[in-house]
Amino acid sequence: MSVRHGMNDAGLAMSLTFGGRFVHGRGFAVPLVLCHLLETCRTADEAVHGLRTMSVAIPQNVTLADAHQSVTVHVGPDIPMTEAQDSCAAHPITSICPCRTSRNAPPDTGAVVRR
């Protein structure tokens, strides 16, 4: 599969943002993980499964999208991978999202729901 700007030829797209905590641990840099996933995965489900099997060095939020779904996951060296509420996966941080108490509040990570 070819990879260009966070999307592969299967239509799987990924983006990442800083996870909001200054924790460092053993693991890979997330940009390398995303490159690997874009090279080996065709769907968001495959990429989520791949993320579950890899250790990352610093906290990051990763959004994965394909033609059928989008999901945002929170990863870090000291936490298990957690999926954000579905409504947050498709909204940028500056958008009003129902799971936020204010315009720029971080997403609530308590629910695991997919679109």
NORLIN-V420144 format. One record per pair of residues at least 12 apart in sequence whose ideal C-beta (glycine too) atoms are under 7 Angstrom apart, sorted by the first residue. I is the first residue (numbers start at 0). GAP is how many residues later the second one is. Records with the same first field share a line. If there is no record, write none. Layout:
BEGIN
I: GAP / GAP
END
This chain:
BEGIN
0: 38
2: 32 / 35 / 36
7: 30
9: 32
10: 55 / 56
11: 26 / 29 / 30 / 31 / 32 / 35 / 52 / 54
12: 52
13: 20 / 23 / 24 / 33 / 48 / 49 / 50
14: 48
15: 14 / 18 / 44 / 45 / 46
16: 43 / 44
17: 42
18: 39 / 40 / 41 / 42 / 55 / 57
19: 39 / 86
20: 38 / 55
22: 35 / 36 / 53 / 54 / 55
23: 33 / 34 / 53
24: 32 / 52 / 53
25: 29 / 31 / 51
26: 28 / 29 / 30 / 50
27: 26 / 27 / 28 / 29
28: 28
29: 26 / 30 / 32
32: 21 / 23
36: 13
42: 23
43: 20 / 21 / 22 / 25 / 26 / 27
46: 17
47: 16 / 23 / 25
50: 22 / 24 / 30
51: 29
54: 22
55: 19 / 20 / 21
56: 20
57: 18 / 19
58: 16 / 17
59: 15
60: 13
61: 13
62: 26
68: 45 / 46
69: 19 / 20 / 45
70: 12 / 18 / 43
71: 12 / 16 / 17
73: 35
81: 27
82: 29
83: 23 / 25
84: 14 / 22 / 23 / 26 / 28
85: 27 / 28 / 29
86: 12
87: 19
88: 26
END
